[in-house]
Amino acid sequence: MNTHTLTEHRDIQNWVTARHGQPALRRVPDPSGQVRARLALNFARSAAPTETPSQDDGMSPCSWTAWLAELDRQHLALRVGDQTAFEFVERRDLN
């Protein structure tokens, strides 16, 4: 799989929207019980385009502004591959 890392907001948003994705956040408790935001991306399933995303997985749609602000707050970048393959990586690991 061919991968590259995106750090610019415009590049990330363009990559996600070109694949019919939307920004989302999951609220998950950390070991101390504090609820933290975990970044997520929700990609439309081509097999069932009339389905609406399920909210019971803890994933909530959000604005690009909020999502990108959280990406920056957590000092993350997006490593992308073919189709909708992606992972979040620490920006400090890119140097």
Stockholm file with secondary structure:
# STOCKHOLM 1.0

chainA/1-95         MNTHTLTEHRDIQNWVTARHGQPALRRVPDPSGQVRARLALNFARSAAPTETPSQDDGMSPCSWTAWLAELDRQHLALRVGDQTAFEFVERRDLN
#=GR chainA/1-95 SS CCCEEECSHHHHHHHHHHTTEEEEEEEEECTTSCEEEEEEEEECCTTCTTCCCCSTTSEEECCHHHHHHHHHHTTEEEEECSTTCEEEEEGGGGC
#=GC SS_cons        CCCEEECSHHHHHHHHHHTTEEEEEEEEECTTSCEEEEEEEEECCTTCTTCCCCSTTSEEECCHHHHHHHHHHTTEEEEECSTTCEEEEEGGGGC
//
